[in-house]
Structure formats: structure tokens, C-alpha cells
Amino acid sequence: MARRSDHSREELQEMALTAAETLLDEQGGAALSTRKVAAAIGYSVGALYLIFKNLDDLCWQINARTLRGLMNALDQQVDAPTPRARLKGYASAYLSYAQQWSHRWALLFDHSASEGDEAPEWLQATIAELFTRIEADLAELHPEETPEDITLAARTLWSSVHGITQLKLRDKLFFGGESAAQQMTDSLIDRYLDGWTPSDASVGGVTK
């Protein structure tokens, strides 16, 4: 077994995260444990706990890498000619990334921290950065809206995209063929944007 001095802290962290991702991809989240990760890199579990606080910390750091990979995929859509086209591109990239890394995707949304352990601020900031992209396009389309309305719209729209993605991953769409999920997200975005009524056109939530 390798000695702790064989690798720097940063090298050991990278080795562990890479091994954890491989384990996750091959066997799913139920198989993920610090014991298996330690065995995969030739270190003791004790050495692993010098790098990660606990299994939750390991999962959070995997999730942060998953989110960074997702945002890199979204960034490939920034040159789309219009906000609507970018939003459709983001949805397509979101769906494709989830299908490519399905077990990492499941960990991102299914992992629950131990009682008293909250997700770290840096992970929450990474999630907020994801929504910043959506909010920017919605604000460009509707500059008359308040930041609060744009935030609500971004989360409402993307929760729906996420729902389609989750159903696709579970083979529960019960509609169309391989392109059904993409058709549904395109339709969702078109109908949401076409039906958007500015907030100042309503009073107390009732449209005039």
C-alpha cells in the first residue's frame, strides 16, 4: 500500500475524486464508499479522511465537479444568436450531459447529507452560477421585469426542463422516440416564453 508521503495532498485528492467518479460511473451511487475509494487508490481509509471530512464531503466535491462539467457544456451554447436559441441550447446540453453521466447526475440530486451536515457554501455558489446563465437570457428578453421575477422565472422554467430530463433518464416519458425529450424541452421553452405576461400587467396575481 502506498505511503501518505508518496503523493501530495492535492494529488491524493485528485486521485480519490477520479477513482470515486469511476466507481460511480461503473456501479452507481449505492456502491460509493470511502473504503472502496481508498482501496482503488491504494491508500487506507484513514488517509482518505485526512483529505475529506466524511463521505458527504466526498460526494459534495464530486457534485461540484459534475456541475463544473455541466457549465462547461452550457458554455458551448453562448454563441447562439438569440436568448431563446441559447435557452434551447442550454436545455439540450443539460439533457445530453445528464444522459452521458447518469450516475453522477443521480448523485447530484439524490444525495442527502447526514443530519446536521449542510452543503458547503462553495457548492451552493456553484449551483447559483448555473442559474445566472438562465437569468441573463430571461432578463434580456424581459428587461422590464424585476430581478426577483427573473429569478423566479429562471427556477420555474429550469425545474420543468429538469423534470423532463429526470423522466428521460428513468425511461418514463412514455412519448415518442429518442428525440422526444429534446422536442419537449424546445416546446416548453417556446410556450413559456410566448406566454410570458409582464408582471406589471397583473394586480395581486390576477391578469387584467
C-alpha positions in Angstrom: 0.0 0.0 0.0 1.2 3.5 -0.8 2.5 5.7 1.9 0.9 9.0 2.6 4.2 10.7 1.6 4.0 9.2 -1.9 1.6 11.9 -3.0 0.9 15.5 -2.1 -2.5 16.4 -0.6 -3.6 17.8 -3.9 -2.5 14.7 -5.8 -4.3 12.4 -3.4 -7.5 14.5 -3.6 -7.5 14.3 -7.4 -6.7 10.5 -7.3 -9.6 9.9 -4.9 -12.1 12.0 -6.8 -11.2 10.4 -10.1 -11.5 6.9 -8.5 -14.8 7.8 -6.9 -16.2 9.1 -10.3 -15.1 5.8 -12.0 -16.7 3.8 -9.2 -19.8 5.9 -9.5 -20.0 5.5 -13.3 -19.5 1.8 -13.3 -21.6 0.8 -10.2 -23.9 3.7 -9.3 -24.2 5.7 -6.2 -25.2 2.8 -3.9 -21.7 1.3 -4.4 -19.9 4.5 -3.4 -17.9 4.3 -0.1 -14.7 5.7 1.3 -13.5 2.1 1.8 -13.8 1.3 -1.9 -12.3 4.6 -3.0 -9.4 4.1 -0.7 -8.8 0.6 -1.9 -8.9 1.8 -5.6 -6.1 4.3 -5.0 -4.0 2.0 -2.7 -4.4 4.1 0.5 -6.0 3.5 3.8 -9.4 4.9 4.7 -7.7 6.9 7.4 -5.6 8.6 4.8 -8.7 9.5 2.8 -10.2 11.1 5.9 -7.3 13.5 6.0 -8.5 14.8 2.7 -12.3 14.6 3.1 -14.2 15.3 6.2 -16.6 12.4 5.6 -18.4 10.6 2.8 -20.8 13.6 2.4 -17.8 15.9 1.8 -16.5 13.4 -0.9 -20.0 13.4 -2.5 -20.2 17.2 -2.4 -16.8 17.5 -4.2 -17.9 15.0 -6.8 -21.1 17.1 -7.3 -19.1 20.3 -7.7 -17.0 18.6 -10.5 -20.2 17.4 -12.1 -21.6 20.9 -12.0 -18.4 22.4 -13.5 -18.6 19.9 -16.3 -22.2 20.8 -16.9 -21.4 24.5 -17.0 -18.6 23.9 -19.5 -21.2 22.1 -21.7 -23.6 25.1 -21.3 -20.8 27.5 -22.2 -20.6 25.9 -25.7 -24.0 27.5 -26.3 -23.1 31.1 -25.6 -22.6 32.0 -29.2 -26.2 31.2 -30.1 -27.7 34.2 -31.9 -30.7 34.9 -29.6 -31.6 34.4 -25.9 -34.3 31.9 -27.0 -31.8 29.9 -29.0 -29.3 29.9 -26.1 -32.0 28.7 -23.7 -32.9 25.8 -26.1 -29.1 25.1 -26.4 -28.8 25.1 -22.6 -31.7 22.6 -22.3 -30.1 20.4 -25.0 -26.7 20.4 -23.3 -28.4 19.8 -19.9 -30.2 16.8 -21.2 -27.1 15.4 -23.1 -24.9 15.8 -20.1 -27.3 14.1 -17.8 -27.6 11.2 -20.2 -23.8 10.9 -20.6 -23.1 11.0 -16.8 -26.3 9.5 -15.5 -24.9 8.2 -12.2 -23.1 11.4 -11.4 -26.3 13.2 -12.2 -28.2 11.0 -9.8 -25.7 11.7 -7.1 -26.1 15.4 -7.6 -29.8 15.3 -6.9 -30.3 12.2 -4.8 -27.5 12.5 -2.2 -28.8 13.6 1.2 -26.3 14.9 3.8 -26.2 13.4 7.2 -28.2 15.1 9.9 -26.6 18.3 11.0 -24.3 18.4 7.9 -25.2 21.1 5.4 -24.0 21.5 1.8 -20.9 23.8 1.8 -21.3 27.4 0.6 -18.9 26.8 -2.3 -21.2 24.1 -3.7 -24.3 26.4 -3.3 -22.4 29.1 -5.1 -21.6 26.8 -8.0 -25.4 26.0 -8.3 -26.2 29.7 -8.2 -23.7 30.2 -11.1 -25.7 27.8 -13.2 -28.9 29.8 -12.8 -27.0 33.0 -13.6 -26.8 31.9 -17.2 -30.5 31.3 -17.4 -31.4 34.6 -15.7 -29.2 36.6 -18.0 -31.1 35.4 -21.1 -34.5 35.9 -19.5 -33.6 39.4 -18.4 -32.5 40.2 -21.9 -35.9 39.0 -23.2 -37.8 40.9 -20.4 -35.8 43.9 -19.2 -39.0 45.3 -17.6 -39.0 42.5 -15.0 -37.6 42.9 -11.5 -34.6 40.7 -10.5 -36.9 38.8 -8.2 -39.3 38.0 -11.1 -36.4 36.9 -13.3 -35.1 34.6 -10.5 -38.5 33.1 -10.1 -38.9 32.6 -13.8 -35.5 31.0 -14.2 -36.1 28.5 -11.5 -39.7 27.8 -12.7 -38.5 27.2 -16.3 -35.5 25.1 -15.4 -37.4 23.0 -12.9 -39.5 22.0 -15.8 -36.5 21.2 -18.0 -35.1 19.2 -15.1 -38.3 17.2 -14.8 -38.2 16.2 -18.4 -34.6 15.3 -18.0 -35.3 13.1 -15.0 -38.2 11.3 -16.7 -36.0 10.7 -19.7 -33.2 9.2 -17.6 -35.8 6.9 -16.0 -37.3 6.0 -19.3 -40.7 7.3 -18.1 -41.6 9.8 -20.7 -43.9 7.3 -22.5 -43.8 9.5 -25.5 -42.1 9.5 -28.9 -38.6 8.1 -29.6 -35.1 9.2 -28.8 -35.7 12.8 -29.7 -38.8 13.1 -27.6 -37.1 14.8 -24.6 -35.5 17.4 -26.9 -38.8 18.1 -28.6 -40.4 18.5 -25.2 -37.8 21.0 -23.9 -38.0 23.0 -27.1 -41.8 23.1 -26.8 -41.6 24.0 -23.2 -39.3 26.9 -23.8 -41.3 28.3 -26.7 -44.6 28.1 -24.9 -43.2 29.5 -21.7 -41.6 32.5 -23.5 -44.5 33.1 -25.9 -47.0 33.1 -23.0 -44.9 35.3 -20.7 -47.1 38.2 -19.5 -45.1 41.1 -17.9 -45.6 41.4 -14.2 -46.9 44.9 -14.4 -49.9 43.6 -16.4 -51.3 41.9 -13.3 -52.5 43.0 -9.9 -52.4 40.7 -7.0 -51.5 37.8 -9.3 -54.7 38.3 -11.5 -54.1 39.4 -15.1 -56.0 42.5 -16.1 
